[in-house]
């Protein structure tokens, strides 16, 4: 299973003096969705097109399943590699069925027009075979056309499929749908999919492996998680987008804590505590002195369990051993603690034992989601 | 006047029919050769685009020569009769077909061709399955123009003894007989219109539904 479907070894491509691909080596493991991503002009499309020889490399070797592509017949090589481009790629003068059966028809003529297989593929990509088979591309929406494009690439059952920004011309909702379906489809089919995009969100979503390119070179290759956690350099960090990294890496607890949590003196009675909690609509109170010295935390459960004992004060029911955070701690370290804390409340206490704030699960969500919310607001205007 | 014409038509209807048939034959033979030469030549020019300017220029010059003069040039080279007339008519019909074939194929969307290549089409398959079908409406339009022109030029062919409806017109002029002139002129006009309509209908029938939809959307 760990065989490489495609390998590049010291591949370069130049047009005259202009070097587009510079001594590129990479391998694409079989059965994965591998996304080539980078800004326009980074060489990702050129790299992809060298796999099926739409573009010839100037030097180096490109191998598909161990075979040098330059030693193979071009047309034959391409028929064994599925190819999906932006929606314009369907042939307008052919019906949907004729478009899908194109590759087998190239070698077998009319016999390649296998209706059973065509119908199966249409259903596989989520189109009703009976109603779409005999239509023409112009009668379909962009999303439907691209489903047909995917079906067409699957018809000859190729082990490798190349996809060149296939969803970029679609509206965001349709794009999301097709991305989801591509993931689902490949869990079923285990094709090696080489997917080119300039959209990092898309790459993070669908990729098993991401290859980030810039200036004709591979900057980083890894799983989406590896890349998010350990961006190789500033370029990758910039390309991933500050919003995905900055919010949970550079922030500290002090940036996100609530500054005025509900706090009560440890000598308050339980009934008074309950009343305060009801008025402020909270499920827990912090116990601290007037001068801010922190003693503990008590939630509704702690209080109600012993509510009948009228002589007790907060000091008797609070938990003084609950985890606390220091304000200067990085948010990334704080997140797991907040997730595991009882009742999801973690008091923020300085080295000197002074209570300065409170972090709750809700405040974390607010902070982590903020850049995205701002983005939505900005694009909504 | 109308009576006079009707009598001429009634008296000479076998002549008219013969001349019309001859006219049609001349035109169709000329068109046949023009298509046979111009379409492949047009395709070839898209493959050797450097030649295209020269060849299209030459053919345009042929087109610029007044048709009667072109027929005149034929006499010293090929003599008189239907063969030189047909040669002149072919030369005349080349340009619209050639130019439309050339531009029609060049106009085919480059990304469709790349899709085709990427799926493993050979050059011949690209031509047969994509370029020609997609350029066909354009090529057809060229053929239509050439047809109407050829039927018109064929009336002049009788100057170099090729027969056709031009014979009746010329005879009518020399006899100063309006009826005979019209006996040649009306069928020639009707033929041109009929062929144009016929080709328009064929074009519509031959255009795959998928392309018709696209045309409607764009208009």
Interface residues (C-beta under 8 A of the other chain):
Chain A: X52 X54 X74 X75 X76 X77 X78 X79 X80 X83 X85 X86 X88 X89 X91 X92 X93 X94 X95 X102 X103 X106 X136 X137 X138 X139 X152 X162
Chain B: X109 X111 X112 X114 X115 X116 X117 X118 X119 X120 X121 X122 X125 X129 X130 X133 X134 X208 X209 X210 X211 X213 X214 X217
